[in-house]
């Protein structure tokens, strides 16, 4: 269940490729992940994509050297000066040497920064192809041409690895620059960061101390109530409202505490804590209309970070009772 922290960081090829193997920003970010005990995870498909892209660039440079050497060797008999010299020799790596070096370099990088490369799941192939034929995320349903959809097949395997992670741990964030895959990961409830510095800013925010809240001063004379408290109507309304205690506090607090769970998860947790599902849905909709929370379609978010922190603190006792399995006492 999400708590607002980042316990696992899922890294995609698009961010690795964009940042570069020697990127100081990426390396600093990975060091910070280690310092804050954040599990850094890369799917096998993403890792191999990055390795083979680097491998191809290096191999191309070697091939260019070989091609130039072969051209020189062919031209020696007709060269007035070089033809008088002993035949040259070229000692350079073959494809197997370069491939082995690429694997060793990637293994060393992963070990240095404690990156976990998760293997392909036994059912990932079946799941990825099923999404392909049904045009489900990360495939774009608007693209009816299967030939064009096939370019997203590697992303579908990466998506399946991400889905397994979210199933294990809801406190998962992603570093992904690809727009289509980013949207698919966000649909799983992940917080997606496009650039390493954006994630570094989030770490700073999470580690920053919460400033004390100054007491608010209100005018001594309250505004005239719409209904006088002594009227029969006011008394009837007061009795009715006592049946609906501070559900707003609880709804906002649960959204912020559990890191924007899916709507079904949210209302399930609230129900276990004593807020009937229908009431929880009604309260959440009213809060969205008021702008207190944001409705993304699948989740609710608390955009005001200060309010989110205060809301989390207000439901600490409720969360403790919920996790302890205690029965609600009127809420």
C-alpha positions in Angstrom: 0.0 0.0 0.0 1.4 3.4 -0.9 2.7 5.6 1.9 4.0 8.6 0.0 7.6 7.4 0.3 9.7 5.9 -2.5 10.9 2.4 -1.6 11.5 1.1 -5.2 12.7 3.0 -8.3 11.9 1.4 -11.6 14.3 2.7 -14.3 13.5 2.5 -18.0 15.8 2.3 -21.0 14.7 5.7 -22.3 16.0 7.5 -19.2 19.3 5.4 -19.2 19.9 6.2 -22.9 19.0 9.8 -22.5 21.2 10.4 -19.5 24.1 8.4 -20.8 26.4 5.8 -19.2 28.8 8.4 -17.8 26.1 10.9 -16.8 27.1 12.6 -13.5 23.4 13.4 -12.8 22.4 9.8 -13.1 25.3 8.6 -11.0 24.6 11.1 -8.3 20.9 10.0 -8.3 21.9 6.4 -7.9 24.2 7.2 -5.0 21.3 9.0 -3.3 19.1 6.0 -3.8 21.6 3.9 -2.0 21.9 6.4 0.8 18.1 6.4 1.3 17.7 2.6 1.0 15.7 2.9 -2.3 15.7 -0.3 -4.2 16.7 0.4 -7.8 15.2 -2.0 -10.3 15.6 -2.4 -14.1 13.8 -5.0 -16.1 16.0 -7.5 -18.1 14.6 -6.2 -21.4 15.5 -2.6 -20.5 18.9 -3.6 -19.3 19.6 -5.6 -22.5 18.3 -2.8 -24.7 20.8 -0.4 -23.1 23.7 -2.9 -23.2 23.2 -3.8 -26.8 22.8 -0.2 -27.9 26.1 0.6 -26.3 27.6 -2.6 -27.7 26.4 -1.6 -31.3 28.0 1.8 -31.0 31.3 0.4 -29.9 31.3 -2.4 -32.4 30.6 0.1 -35.2 33.7 2.0 -34.3 35.8 -1.2 -34.4 34.2 -2.2 -37.8 35.2 1.2 -39.2 38.8 0.7 -38.1 38.8 -2.8 -39.7 37.3 -1.5 -42.9 39.9 1.3 -43.2 42.7 -1.2 -42.5 41.4 -3.6 -45.2 41.1 -0.8 -47.7 44.7 0.2 -46.9 46.0 -3.3 -47.3 44.3 -3.7 -50.7 45.9 -0.5 -51.9 49.4 -1.3 -50.8 50.6 -3.0 -54.0 49.8 0.2 -56.0 51.1 2.7 -53.4 54.5 4.0 -54.5 55.8 4.6 -51.0 53.8 2.2 -48.7 54.3 -0.7 -51.1 58.0 -0.8 -50.2 57.2 -1.4 -46.5 56.6 -4.8 -44.8 52.8 -5.7 -44.7 51.1 -4.1 -41.7 49.4 -6.1 -38.9 46.2 -5.1 -37.0 45.6 -6.4 -33.5 42.0 -5.5 -32.7 39.1 -7.0 -30.8 36.6 -9.3 -32.4 32.8 -9.3 -31.8 33.0 -11.9 -29.0 35.6 -9.8 -27.1 33.4 -6.7 -27.3 30.3 -8.6 -26.3 32.0 -10.0 -23.2 33.4 -6.6 -22.3 29.9 -5.1 -22.6 28.5 -7.6 -20.2 31.3 -7.1 -17.7 30.9 -3.3 -17.8 27.2 -3.6 -17.2 27.6 -6.1 -14.4 30.2 -3.8 -12.8 27.9 -0.8 -13.1 25.0 -2.7 -11.5 27.2 -3.9 -8.6 28.6 -0.4 -7.9 25.2 1.3 -7.7 23.3 -1.7 -6.4 21.0 -2.0 -9.4 18.8 -5.1 -9.4 18.1 -6.5 -12.9 14.9 -8.5 -12.6 14.5 -11.5 -14.9 11.7 -12.1 -17.4 8.8 -13.7 -15.6 7.6 -17.1 -16.8 4.2 -15.6 -17.8 5.4 -12.3 -19.2 5.3 -13.5 -22.8 1.7 -14.6 -22.6 0.7 -11.4 -20.8 2.5 -9.2 -23.3 1.1 -10.8 -26.3 -2.4 -10.7 -24.9 -2.1 -6.9 -24.4 -0.7 -6.6 -27.9 -3.7 -8.3 -29.5 -6.2 -6.5 -27.3 -4.4 -3.1 -27.8 -4.1 -2.6 -24.0 -1.5 -0.5 -22.3 1.3 0.1 -23.1 -0.1 -0.4 -26.7 -2.1 2.6 -28.1 -5.6 1.4 -28.8 -5.9 4.3 -31.3 -3.2 2.6 -33.5 -5.1 0.0 -35.4 -2.2 -0.9 -37.7 -0.5 -3.9 -36.0 2.8 -3.2 -37.9 3.0 0.2 -36.1 2.0 -1.3 -32.8 4.8 -3.8 -32.9 7.4 -1.0 -32.1 5.9 -1.0 -28.6 6.5 -4.8 -28.0 9.7 -4.2 -26.0 7.8 -1.7 -23.8 5.1 -4.3 -23.2 7.7 -6.6 -21.6 9.0 -3.7 -19.5 5.4 -2.9 -18.5 4.8 -6.5 -17.2 7.9 -6.3 -15.0 6.6 -3.0 -13.6 3.2 -4.5 -13.0 4.7 -7.2 -10.9 6.6 -4.6 -8.9 3.5 -2.6 -8.1 1.7 -5.8 -7.1 4.5 -6.5 -4.5 5.0 -2.9 -3.3 2.8 0.2 -3.9 5.6 2.6 -3.0 7.1 2.4 -6.5 8.3 5.4 -8.6 9.6 5.2 -12.1 12.3 7.1 -14.1 11.1 7.1 -17.6 11.4 9.6 -20.5 9.3 7.8 -23.0 5.8 9.5 -23.1 3.8 6.4 -24.1 5.3 4.1 -21.5 5.2 6.9 -18.9 1.4 7.1 -19.3 1.1 3.3 -19.0 3.2 3.3 -15.8 1.1 6.1 -14.3 -2.0 4.1 -15.0 -0.6 1.5 -12.5 -0.4 4.2 -9.8 3.3 4.9 -10.2 4.8 8.3 -9.8 6.8 8.9 -13.0 9.8 11.2 -13.2 11.0 12.2 -16.7 14.4 13.5 -15.6 16.9 12.5 -12.9 16.9 16.0 -11.4 13.1 15.8 -11.0 13.5 12.8 -8.9 16.3 14.4 -6.9 14.0 17.3 -6.2 11.4 14.8 -4.9 14.0 13.3 -2.5 14.7 16.8 -1.2 11.0 17.4 -0.6 10.6 14.1 1.2 13.6 14.8 3.5 12.7 18.4 4.2 11.4 19.1 7.7 7.8 20.1 7.9 7.5 23.7 9.1 5.3 24.3 12.2 1.8 25.4 11.3 1.0 28.9 12.6 -2.3 29.2 14.4 -5.0 31.0 12.4 -6.7 34.0 13.9 -10.4 34.5 13.2 -12.5 37.6 13.8 -14.1 37.7 17.2 -17.5 38.2 15.7 -18.6 35.1 13.7 -20.5 35.5 10.5 -24.3 35.4 10.7 -25.4 31.8 10.3 -27.7 30.9 7.5 -30.0 29.2 9.9 -30.3 30.4 13.5 -29.1 27.7 15.9 -32.3 27.9 18.0 -34.7 27.3 15.2 -36.3 23.9 14.7 -34.7 23.6 11.3 -31.2 24.2 12.7 -31.8 21.6 15.5 -33.0 19.0 12.9 -29.9 19.7 10.7 -27.6 19.4 13.7 -29.0 16.1 14.7 -28.7 14.8 11.1 -25.1 16.0 10.8 -24.0 14.2 13.9 -24.5 11.0 12.0 -21.8 12.1 9.6 -18.6 12.9 11.6 -15.4 14.3 10.0 -15.3 12.0 7.0 -13.6 14.7 4.9 -10.6 14.5 7.2 -10.4 10.8 6.9 -10.8 10.6 3.1 -8.1 13.2 2.5 -5.9 11.6 5.1 -6.2 8.1 3.6 -5.5 9.4 0.1 -2.3 11.2 1.2 -1.2 8.4 3.6 -1.5 5.5 1.1 0.1 7.5 -1.8 -3.0 7.9 -4.0 -4.3 4.3 -4.1 -6.8 3.3 -6.8 -10.4 4.3 -6.1 -11.4 0.8 -5.3 -8.5 0.3 -2.8 -9.3 3.7 -1.2 -13.0 3.0 -0.6 -12.1 -0.5 0.5 -9.7 0.8 3.2 -12.2 3.5 4.2 -14.9 0.9 4.5 -12.7 -1.2 6.8 -12.1 1.9 8.9 -15.8 2.5 9.3 -16.7 4.8 6.4 -19.4 3.2 4.3 -18.4 3.0 0.6 -21.3 5.1 -0.6 -20.4 7.9 1.8 -16.7 7.7 1.0 -17.5 8.0 -2.7 -19.8 11.0 -2.1 -17.3 12.8 0.1 -14.4 12.2 -2.4 -16.5 13.6 -5.2 -17.4 16.7 -3.2 -13.7 17.2 -2.3 -12.8 16.9 -5.9 -15.4 19.5 -6.9 -14.0 21.8 -4.2 -10.5 21.4 -5.5 -9.2 19.8 -2.3 -8.3 16.6 -4.1 -7.7 15.9 -7.8 -9.6 13.1 -9.6 -7.3 11.5 -12.3 -10.0 9.0 -13.3 -8.4 6.0 -11.6 -7.1 7.7 -8.4 -7.4 10.7 -6.2 -4.4 13.0 -5.5 -3.9 15.7 -2.9 -2.1 18.4 -4.9 -1.4 20.7 -1.9 1.7 19.1 -0.3 1.3 21.0 3.0 -2.3 19.9 3.2 -1.3 16.3 2.4 1.2 16.3 5.2 -1.3 17.6 7.7 -3.9 15.2 6.6 -1.5 12.3 7.0 -0.8 13.4 10.6 -4.5 13.6 11.3 -5.2 10.0 10.5 -2.3 8.4 12.3 -4.5 6.8 15.0 -7.0 5.6 12.3 -4.2 3.9 10.4 -2.8 2.3 13.5 -6.2 0.8 14.3 -6.7 -0.2 10.7 -3.4 -2.1 10.5 -4.0 -3.6 13.9 -7.3 -5.0 12.7 -9.4 -3.2 15.3 -13.0 -2.7 14.8 -14.1 0.9 14.1 -15.7 2.8 16.9 -18.3 4.8 15.2 -16.1 5.8 12.2 
